[in-house]
Amino acid sequence: MFQRVAVGSTVAAVAATVGLGCIIPDSRIASVEEFDNPGAVRIVVPTPITAEADDACDEVPDFNFCPALPETIRGGELVGNGPLCSCANATDSDDNAPQGFEIYVEDPDVEEIDGQLRPTDDLFGALLLDVPPGASDLSPYQAYTNALPPDQAARRGATDVRAIDRDGPFLRVFPVGGFTGGVFDVCNDRDGTRIDPGLHELRFIVTDRPWFAPILPNMTDEEGNPVRGDPLIGVPDLPGGATYDTATFVFRCLDAADPDASCACFNPEEPT
């Protein structure tokens, strides 16, 4: 079972340092680029709707009940058919693995195109596994890119959820582990490898700018512009004005070699 344990939202800000004495302006400082990102991206989860709320929504024109997200994450948890297990054989899969699901996100930044409001920003998401505190290099912790490619922008959801007294909300969706019939075998298919039995932390991060790409030292292109390296997956481009949001889940993989684990490992290549 997955359990969601934290959700955080951070907005990029520009810090100003003020000395104890006089403030001396530096006329040599020039703005290279204007970053315009007034709205922060956020993860959206289903909210239970009470009968009283539905009655109130029924009084709104064109509404018969309150609009709500599909409950793809039921109560903040992702539940499989039973205990999750790290299988003993390299070719085995966990028959208890949860089904593929969707993570909904929204970003309030819009622009008017042909008389209609359209989302301005592309949103990118990534999964990170067991990131230790203070880690500066996240590349060893990238995980499940086969289930959620971090270089593919979120798409508009198949279901449009209307809102009362607001534009949008222009929901976007990240499918994790495939659609109907797909599974998310977290214990046995971390991009083709299995993870050790025990307790694990899975972090989802979404941002409204492409991932941060560091400037390579002493390198410029033919026009004298700085050259950037490969993007750092999971690192928001805060200097570029990015915002981000995170959701954290914990789950436990049992050892299939333990006779008391009640695992359901099987070889998908063998006929059933």
N, C-alpha and C positions, 0 to 999 in steps of 0.2 A: 504494500500500500504506500502511495505517496501521501505526504501531508504537507500542505503549504504552511510555512512557518513565518514568513515575513514578506511584506511588500513595501518597497520604498520608492520615492520619486525624488529626483534631483534635477534642479534647473541650473544650467551653466550661468555663472555670474562673473563679472569683472571686478577684481579687488583693487582698491586704491590704498596705497600706503602713505600715511601722513606722519611726518617727523615731529619731534618734540619742539623744534624751533620754527623758523620761518619756512613757509612753503615757497620754494624757488621754482618758477615755471621753466620748463625745458622747451625752448622754441624749436628744437631739432626733432621733436617727436611728431610724426606724421601718420595719419590713418592710412593703412595700406588697403583695407577692404572693409566695407560696412556689412556687419552681420545682422540680419533681420530675422529673428526667430522668436516672435512674441509668445507663442504658445508651447507648452510642454507636452510631450508624448506621455501617455499613461496606459497601463494595463487595465482592462475592464473585465470585471467578473460578474456573473449573474447575481442579482439581488432578489431574495424572496419577496413576492408581491402578496400583500394581505388582501382580504376581501374588502376591507374598508377603502384601501387604495384603488382597487378595481372599481368600486362604486363611484369614487371621485373621478376617475378617468372616464367613466361612462357618461359623465356630464359634459365632457369636452367634445366639441363637434368632430365627427369622423372617427371617434374612438369608441370601441365597445368594451375595451379592457386596457389595462396599462401595458404598454410595449415593454418587452423584456428580452434579454439575450437567451439563446439556447443554453441549457445547462450542460455544456460540454465538460466543465470542471464542477462536479457536483459538490457543493459545500466546501470548495477549496481543496478537495482531495481527488486523486485519481486512483481508482480501485480496480484491480485485476480480478481474475476468477478465484484467486487463492493466494497463498504465500509466494513471493517472488524468489527465484532460485538461480544461483550460478551453477550451470550444468557441468557435469564431469567431463563429458566428451566434447571435443572442439566443434563438432558438427551439430550438436543438439541445440534445440530452442526451448524456451519456457512456455508451456501451454497456458500458464497462468498470467502471462504478460498482459498489461492493459491494452485496450484498443487504441488506435490512433485518435487524437483529439485535436481541438482547435483552441488557440489562444487569441482572444480579441484585444485589439488595441485601438486607440484613437489619438488624433492630433488635431488641435483646433485651428491650425493655420490653413487658410483657404484663399483662393483667388477666384475672380469672376471670369469665366470663359464662356463666350456666346450666351451671355445673360444668365448663366448658372454658376453656382459656387462649386468649385472643385478643390480637392485637397492639394496643398502646395508641396508637401514634403514626402519623399519616399522614406519608408520605415524599414529598418533592418533588425533582425533578431538573431540571437545565438544562444547556445546552451553550453554551460561550463560545469565541469564535474570536480568536486572536492578541491576547490580553490583554498589554499591555506591563507591565513590572515597576513596581510602585508605583501602578498605576491606582486611583483612588478612585471613579470613576464607571464602572460596568460596562455601562451601558445601550448604549453604541455597539458593544459586543462580543457582545451577545446574538446567537445564531445558531441556525438550523435549528429554530425554534419550530414550523415545519410538520411536522418529523420527530419532535420531542419537545416537546409543549406544557408549559411550566414551571409552569402553574397546575393541572395535573391530577396527582392523587396516584398513586403507584405502585399496581399491582393485584397480587393474589395470582397467582402463576404457574400455568400450566396443569398443570405437573408438580410434584408435591410430592416433595421429597427428604427422606427420613427421616434421622435422626441417631442415633448411639449414645451413650447416657448423657447426654443433654441434651434439654431441651424444644425444641420447634420443629423446625427453625430459623425457621419462619414467613417463608420467602423471599417477597420482593416483586420485581416485574419492571417495567422500563421498556422498552417496545418502541421502537426507534429506526428510523425510516424505513419503518414498516409491517411487515406480517407476511409470510408466504410469498408470493413474487411481487413484493413491494415492493423498491425500491432506495433507497439513500442517496447521492444524487448530490452529493457535497460540493463539487465544483468548479463546478457549474452551477446549483445550486438552494439557495442560502442565502436561504430565504424568498422565492424568485422571482428572485433576482439571482445572477450568477456572480461568482466571486472571481478575483483576478489570478493568473497563473501564478507559481509559486515554492513555497517551503517554508512550511508553515503549522502552527500549533499548535492543537489542539482539546482543550478541557478540559471534562470532565463533572464536575458537582458535585451531590451529593445531601445533603439535610438532613432532620431529623426535626421540624421546625417550619415553619409558613408563612414565606415570605421576609420579611426585615426590612422594616418600614415605618417611616420616621422620623416623629417627632412634629413637627407643624407649629408654628413659633414663634407665641406669642401667640394661639393658637386653641383654643377649648374648645367642647364641645357644650352642649346645654341643661342638662345636669346638672353642668356644670363639669369634665368629664373632658377630658384632652388629645385633640386630633384628630390622627390619623395620615394621612400622605400615601399615595401609591401605593407598593405593595411594590417593593423593589429586587431584581429578579430576579438570582439568583446570589450574593446577600449573605445568609448565614445570620443568623438572629436570635439572636446570641450573648447580648445582654442578656436575652432571653427564655428562656435555658437551652438553646438549640439545640446540637446536635453536627452535624458534617458530615464527608464524605469526598470525595476527588477522585481522578480518574484523568485522565492527560494522554496524548494521542496526537499524533504528528507525521505529516504526509503531504505529498506534493509534487504539485502540479498542473502538468502540462506544457502548453506552448502549442500548441494544435492547428494554429496557422499554421506551426509548425516542421515541415518535411517529414520530418525525422528522428525525430519524436516518436512515430510509430506509434499515433496516436490513432484512436479508433473513435467519432466523433461522428455523430449521426443526428438527423433531425427526426421526433419521435414522431407528428406530425400528418400526415405523409406516409405513404401506404400502402406496405407492404413487398412 
